[in-house]
């Protein structure tokens, strides 16, 4: 899955990063590499409950590249 993320330099130092297509999915890091690692984890946690909610008998979950 490919998602766009936005990095914003923080006044205190470091970066805030968020995913526009996933409201409320936000993280931060002391540098861009750390912020990217942290937002990847945030995305996984954000999407995890969605997969569990979709597990209805006789359904399938598939990934689709956009």
Residue pairs with C-beta under 8 A, 6 or more apart in sequence:
1 63
1 65
1 66
2 65
2 66
3 19
3 21
3 22
3 43
4 19
4 20
4 21
5 17
5 18
5 19
5 36
5 39
6 17
6 18
6 19
6 20
7 15
7 16
7 17
7 32
7 35
8 15
8 16
8 17
8 18
9 15
10 16
10 28
13 30
14 28
14 29
14 30
14 31
14 34
14 35
15 28
15 29
15 30
15 31
15 32
15 35
16 26
16 27
16 28
16 35
17 26
17 27
17 28
17 29
17 35
17 36
17 38
17 39
18 25
18 26
18 27
18 39
19 25
19 26
19 39
19 42
19 43
19 46
22 43
22 46
22 47
24 46
25 39
25 42
25 43
25 46
26 39
26 42
27 35
27 38
27 39
27 41
27 42
28 35
28 38
29 35
29 36
29 37
29 38
51 61
54 61
55 61
